[in-house]
């Protein structure tokens, strides 16, 4: 059954920022500036994107629309196909490398059996930037697109300095973010991105998952990775091998973060898999003598 999109916000959030919530799946964000409108992510399906565009139509005025794809995870950009062909879609240049990888189409083919993904087509970004940042000058608001890899190689967050809001997307997550791979370099990158977002000293840090805008989640994520580092460092060689091979880890997620009691079992299982990915990366870092935080 298709998810319904709703408009929402957070206490104290500037009224030029609107959250577009697709159930418990993901949040996109609409930003209204003097010069243009910006939609950060297009949700998981064309239908969801069309719902979102309809909901914000009365806020668009006569300003042109720009779209930012934060990264090429399916729940954030498969709605691109619902956009008009003349709408610019901005992403980091690494996003195009991800789309050229066969795994991109493989994920789509696997999900096509679900009716809601039937009309999805992969629509690539049309404008990309390389390096650390790209800046959009909106007149009253500046949107700094910041390359924040680690969760994925192409991930970008959006910093709006005039109102001290960071759209962190998946670089910060409640209860934990997930690293891209078990390569220690990805774990280093994720922790570096968390610190970079923390150092912005934002008043609001808007997440795509977790339905929160609390800056405190950044420190909670960093404490999680610090605790993971310390626990892994204390393992013997045998314990390290067992932890790597045991699917039901002897270092369970609940040992590191307090999980909400009302969290649905499917969501809990998802974050346990995320923790498993982070654990494997931490073990690789320990074995390679690489400090990641």
N, C-alpha and C positions, 0 to 999 in steps of 0.2 A: 504494500500500500504506500502511495506517495506521501511524503512528509509535507506538512504545511509550514510556510515561512511566516514569521511574525516580526514586527518591529519592536525593538526594546532598547533600553539604555541602562546606565548605572548612575547611582546618586552622584551628583556633582559633575557629571560628564558634560562637556560643552555641547550645546544644542546643534552645532554643525556636524556632530558625529552621531551616526545612527547605526545600531547593531541590527543586522539581518540574521535572525536565528532560524536555522533549519532543524527544528526539534532538538534532539540531543546529539545530532550528528556533527554539526559544525556551525560556526558563526562567520559571516562575512561582515564587512564594515563599509558604510557609505560616508564619504566626507564631502561636505559642501564648501567650496571656496568662492571667492568673488569671480574668478576667471573660469573655473570649470568644476565639474563634479567628478569625484573619483570613487570608483567601486573597487575595493580591495577584496579580490576573489569572487568567483562566480558560482560557488557551491557545486554540488555533485552531479546535477543533471540539468539539461536545458529547461525542463519544467520548473525546477526550483529557481533558476536564474530568471525566468520570465515572471514568476511570482514576485521575486525581489524587485525587479524593475517596475512592475506595476505598483507595488507598495510605495516606492519612492518617487513615482512620477510627479506627484504634486510638489515635490521638493526640488525638482530638477531645474525649473525655470527655463531660460533660454541658453543656459550654459552648456557647452559641449561635454560629453562624457569621456573620461579616460578610465581604463581598467588596468589594475595592477594584479598580476598573478604572483602570489607570494612564493609559490613553488609548485612543482608538477606532481603533487599527490592528488589522486583522483577526486577526493572530496572537496578540493579547493578550486579546480579549474575545468572540470568536465562540463560546466555550464557555459563555457565560451561559445559553443555553437549557437546559442540563443541570441548573441549580440549581432547588431548590424555590422555589415562588412566594413564600414568606414570608421568603426570605433577602434582607436588604438589600444593594443594590449601590450603592457610593459612587463618585462621580467628580466632576471639576470641572464647573462649569456649562457651560463651553464645549464639553464633550463632546456635550451635547444639540444644540448648533448644528451640530456636525459630522454628527450622525446625521440631521439634517433636510436636509442637503445631498444632492442626487441622486447624487453620486459614491459615497456610502456603499452604496446599493443596486446601483449599477453595478458596483462591485468584486465584490459577492456574486454578481451574475448572471454575471459573467465566470468566476468560480471554480466555479460550480455544475456545470460539465462534469466536474470531478474528483469521483469517487464519494465521497471522504471528506468533502466539503463538502455532501453531499446533504441532510442533516437540519439544516443551519444555518438559524436564523432570527435576525433582529436583535432582541435583547432589550436595551432601554435601561437605564441606571442608574436607580435609584429614589430615591436621595438625592444631592443635589449641593450643592456650596459654591462661592461666588464669592470673589474676593480671593486673598490670598496663601497662607493656611494653614487647615487644619481639624485639630483634635486629637482623637484617640481615647484615652481614659484606660482602660488595660487592668488597672489595679491595680498589677502589678509592672512593666509596660512601658508607655511612652507612645509612640503612633504619631503623628507629626506629618506630615500630608499636605501637601506643599509644591508649589505651582504652579511648575513649571519648564518654561516654554514654549520653543519654538525648534525642537525636533525636530518637534513638533506643537503647535498652539495650546492644546490641552487637557491636555498632559502633566503628570503629578504624580510626584514621587519621595516616598519614605517615609523619615523619619528617626526612629531609635529611640535617644534620647540615653542611656538608662541603660546600654546595651551598645555605644554608639558604632558603630552599624551604619546605613548608608544603603542603601536599596534604590533604586538610581538608575535602574533599568529601561532606557529608551533614551536618557536624557539624556547618559549616558556610555556609550561603546561601544568595543569593540576590533574592528578597529583604529581606526575613526573613526565618529563619529555623522553623521547626515545632516540637513541643514537642511530646514525645511518647504517653503520656496519661495525664489525668487530675490529676493524683497523684502529689502533690507538690514536692515529692522527685525527680520525673523525670524533673521537671522544674528547681529545684536546680542543678541537674546533668548537664543539658544542659548549664546553665549559667556558671557552673564551667568548663565545657569543653571549652566553648568560651574563658574564661579567661586563661585557660591553653595554648590554641593555641596562644592567644595574647601575653603571656609572652615568647613565643619562639622568638619573634621579627624577624619573617621571612621577607625576602625581597619579596617573592612571596607566596601568599596563594591561591592555585589552588582549585577552586570549581568544584563540579560535576554538579551543576545547577547554571545558571546565567552567564556563559561564562565570567568569570573574574578571575584574579589572584591578585587582589588588597587587601593588608592587611587592608585597611581602612574599608572594609566591616565587619570585626570583631567588630570594635568599633561601627559601625552603628547598628549591631545586638544587641550589649549590650545596646546601647542607647534606642533601641526599647523596650527591656525588662524592662529597668529602667522606661521608660515612662508608660508602661503598669502597672507596679507595682504602680506607683504614681497615675494613674488615677483610678485604682481599689480601692486603699486605700481611695480615697476621696468619694467613693459612699456610700450613705445611705444603710441601710438594704433592703429597698424597691427597690432602684435602682440596687442594687447587684442582687436581685432576678429576676428583669426584664431583666437585661443583660444576666443572665444565661439561661433564658427561651426564649428570643427573638432570632429567627433564623437570622433575619436581625439586627445585633447588633447595639445598640445605640453608640457603641464605634468602628466605622468603621476603617478598616486598613488605609485608607487614612488620618486619623487623626494622625497617628503615623509615617508613612514613605511616602516619595514622590514616587509615582508610575510612571514608564515611560509611556508617553502618547501613545506610539506605542505598548504597551504590548497587545498581543492578548487577546480577551475576555475570552477564555478558560483558559489561564494562569492566568489572573487576578482572575477568579473565584476560581482556585486552591489555590492561596495564600490567598484569603479571607477565605477559609476553614481552611487553616493553622492558620491564625490569630484567627479564632473562637476556634480552639483547644487550642491555647496559652492563650486566654482569659479565657476559662473555667478552665484551670490549675491555672491561676493567681487568679481567684475567689476562688478556693478551698484553695489555699495557704493563701489568706487573711482571710478566714473563720476559718482556722486552726491555724492562728497566726504564719505561717511559712515564714521566710524571704528567698527568692529565689535568690536575687541579691543584 
